[in-house]
Amino acid sequence: MDARRLGRFVRALRIREGWRQADLAARATVSQDMVSRLERGKGETLAFPALRAILGAVDVQIPGYDVRWSRGIPETVLDEGHSRLVGATALFLERSGWTAIPEVTYSRYGERGSIDLLGWHSDPSLVLVVEVKTELASIEAMLRKLDEKVRLAPSIGRERFGAAGPALEGPVSAILVLLSSTIARRRVAGHHAVLDRALPARSDALRRWLRKPSGRLAGILFLPLTHEVRGRRRVRVRRSASRVPADPR
């Protein structure tokens, strides 16, 4: 596990426990700056005893540098965050009048992948490809894959749903959904020269378009995890003083 992924894993565990960085630092008897550096993918700048203390505070052991978590597989925590954000996005789309199917896989002429959410709107007939990211890593790779999904979306939909399914013949729009946080907004701002051209619309314009769609649109939606989906109900998460704020850094 590389330093960046290790930092994401520790951050996910901390948030899972409802701790602030200061809370984790106190449990590990290190400074908050050390926790922050680890979570930002700079764990290699920490002395090994400090790194081991922080990881130990969240029940993670490092025999050498082979990271093991006593309560399961590290990747499951990272996948859990993505799954929750996909669920929140699907519920948001549904309330805006869209139908969305999660994890639509495809394999066409050597191009393989999975569309996080494939959506459509019957009035007017529109198709929507949604890419969900809990962390924005390679901008170029993300845009290339998103372009592939947009290009293939109508044929994927026809292949998946058949004649009895929706008529996915309208313009194909694309939305990149990011977890609403200062870190994500800074990342987008740092790459505005590319992202403003490829995905120019932002949250307010996207929300208006989703409620009253017309034509093709491409943009970035920052979505908070303020609720979880249980059946068809929305369950609000009450945050106490010990909970993590929107930007836990």
Secondary structure, DSSP 8 states (H G I E B T S, - for coil): --HHHHHHHHHHHHHHHT--HHHHHHHHTS-HHHHHHHHTT-GGGS-HHHHHHHHHHTTEE-STT--EETTB-HHHHHHHHHHHHHHHHHHHHHHTT-EEEEEEEEEETTEEEEEEEEEEEETTEEEEEEEEESS---HHHHHHHHHHHHHHHHHHHHHHH-TTS----S-EEEEEEEE-SHHHHHHHHHTHHHHHHHS-B-HHHHHHHHHS--S--EEEEEE---EEEETTEEEE----TTS--SS--
